Amino acid sequence: MKCPKCGKSINPTQHADLIFDGQVWCSDCSNYDPRLIEKRDFTDLWEWSRKICQAFNQAPVLLEHDRLYLPDPRKYWRDGIFLLAEADHQKRSIMLYPPGMRLTTLCHELAHIFTGQDHTAEWASINAKLTAWVKSLL
C-alpha cells in the first residue's frame, strides 16, 4: 500500500502511524477530523455501531465496555501496547476500554469484525470506508 498523497509505502500493521479516512494515508499527509477522535460515551458509540452495521449490511455487533475503569493507565498496557479496544471475530463482539471511547476506535474494530482479518490491506480499506462514512454524518 502507498499513501495517495506522497506515495510513501505504508504498512497496515503500523496502524498507529496511519490515517483511515476514505483512503489510507500516512500521518504526515492527513489528520483526523477532531470530531472523530473526541471521547464519547458508551451509549453514543453503541448507537453509532448500530448505524454503521445497518449501513454496511452487517449483523449487529455486541459492544461492551470496561465498567471498572481505574484511573491507573497501566491497566491498559499489554505486551508494550496501550489497549484501546479488542475485537472478537467469532463472537462478533468489541470490548471498548476508556482510552478507546472514540469513533476512530469503533471503526477500527468494526473493520476487524466485518473482514474477519487482522491488520491487512483489506481491513485497512474497510476501516477507511467506515471512517469516511461516519465523518460524512457528523
C-alpha positions as CSV (number, residue, x, y, z in Angstrom):
1,M,0.0,0.0,0.0
2,K,1.1,3.6,-0.7
3,C,-0.1,6.9,0.7
4,P,-2.2,8.5,-2.0
5,K,-0.6,11.9,-1.5
6,C,3.1,11.3,-1.1
7,G,3.4,7.8,-2.4
8,K,5.2,6.6,0.7
9,S,4.9,2.8,1.4
10,I,2.5,2.2,4.3
11,N,2.0,-1.0,6.3
12,P,-1.4,-1.7,7.8
13,T,0.2,-3.4,10.8
14,Q,1.7,0.0,11.7
15,H,-1.8,1.5,12.0
16,A,-0.9,3.9,14.8
17,D,1.0,5.9,12.1
18,L,-1.8,5.9,9.6
19,I,-5.0,7.9,9.0
20,F,-8.0,6.0,7.7
21,D,-10.4,8.4,6.0
22,G,-11.8,7.4,2.6
23,Q,-8.3,6.1,1.8
24,V,-5.3,5.0,3.9
25,W,-2.9,7.9,4.4
26,C,0.4,8.3,6.2
27,S,0.1,10.5,9.2
28,D,2.4,13.1,7.5
29,C,-0.2,13.7,4.8
30,S,-3.6,13.7,6.6
31,N,-5.2,14.2,10.0
32,Y,-8.4,13.1,11.6
33,D,-11.4,15.4,11.9
34,P,-11.3,16.3,15.6
35,R,-14.9,15.0,16.0
36,L,-13.7,11.5,15.1
37,I,-11.2,11.4,17.9
38,E,-13.0,13.1,20.7
39,K,-14.0,11.0,23.6
40,R,-17.6,9.7,23.5
41,D,-19.9,8.0,26.0
42,F,-20.7,4.3,25.5
43,T,-24.4,4.9,24.6
44,D,-23.3,7.2,21.7
45,L,-20.8,4.6,20.4
46,W,-23.4,1.9,20.7
47,E,-25.7,3.9,18.6
48,W,-23.0,4.6,16.0
49,S,-22.2,0.9,15.9
50,R,-25.8,0.1,15.2
51,K,-26.0,2.7,12.4
52,I,-22.7,1.5,10.8
53,C,-23.7,-2.1,10.8
54,Q,-27.1,-1.3,9.2
55,A,-25.5,1.0,6.6
56,F,-22.9,-1.7,5.6
57,N,-25.4,-4.6,5.7
58,Q,-23.8,-6.3,8.6
59,A,-25.4,-8.1,11.5
60,P,-25.3,-6.1,14.8
61,V,-22.1,-6.4,16.8
62,L,-22.1,-6.8,20.5
63,L,-20.5,-3.8,22.1
64,E,-19.2,-3.9,25.6
65,H,-17.1,-1.5,27.7
66,D,-14.9,-1.7,30.7
67,R,-17.2,-0.6,33.5
68,L,-14.5,-1.0,36.1
69,Y,-12.3,1.9,34.9
70,L,-9.4,2.5,37.2
71,P,-7.5,5.8,36.9
72,D,-4.2,3.9,36.6
73,P,-3.5,3.8,32.9
74,R,-1.1,0.8,33.4
75,K,-4.2,-1.3,33.5
76,Y,-4.5,-0.9,29.7
77,W,-0.8,-1.8,28.9
78,R,-0.3,-5.3,27.5
79,D,2.9,-6.5,25.9
80,G,4.1,-3.0,25.3
81,I,0.8,-1.9,23.6
82,F,-1.7,0.6,25.0
83,L,-5.1,-1.1,24.6
84,L,-8.0,0.9,23.2
85,A,-10.3,-2.0,22.4
86,E,-10.4,-5.6,21.4
87,A,-12.5,-7.3,18.8
88,D,-13.5,-11.0,18.9
89,H,-14.2,-12.0,15.3
90,Q,-16.0,-15.3,16.2
91,K,-18.3,-13.7,18.9
92,R,-18.8,-10.6,16.8
93,S,-18.1,-8.5,19.8
94,I,-16.0,-5.5,20.7
95,M,-14.7,-4.6,24.1
96,L,-14.0,-0.8,24.4
97,Y,-11.6,0.4,27.0
98,P,-11.8,4.0,28.4
99,P,-8.9,5.2,26.3
100,G,-10.6,4.0,23.1
101,M,-14.0,5.5,23.5
102,R,-13.7,7.3,20.1
103,L,-15.3,6.9,16.7
104,T,-12.0,6.0,15.1
105,T,-11.5,3.1,17.5
106,L,-15.0,1.9,16.8
107,C,-14.4,2.0,13.1
108,H,-11.1,0.2,13.5
109,E,-12.7,-2.6,15.5
110,L,-15.7,-2.9,13.3
111,A,-13.4,-3.3,10.3
112,H,-11.9,-6.3,12.0
113,I,-15.3,-7.8,12.6
114,F,-16.6,-7.1,9.0
115,T,-13.5,-8.5,7.4
116,G,-12.6,-11.3,9.9
117,Q,-9.0,-10.1,9.5
118,D,-6.2,-8.5,11.5
119,H,-4.3,-5.6,10.1
120,T,-4.4,-6.4,6.4
121,A,-4.8,-4.2,3.3
122,E,-8.5,-5.3,3.1
123,W,-9.0,-4.4,6.7
124,A,-7.4,-1.0,6.2
125,S,-9.6,-0.3,3.2
126,I,-12.8,-1.1,5.1
127,N,-11.6,0.9,8.1
128,A,-11.1,3.9,5.8
129,K,-14.5,3.5,4.3
130,L,-16.2,3.2,7.7
131,T,-14.4,6.2,9.0
132,A,-15.3,8.4,5.9
133,W,-18.9,7.3,6.2
134,V,-19.1,8.3,9.8
135,K,-17.4,11.6,9.2
136,S,-19.9,12.3,6.4
137,L,-22.7,12.2,9.0
138,L,-21.0,14.3,11.7
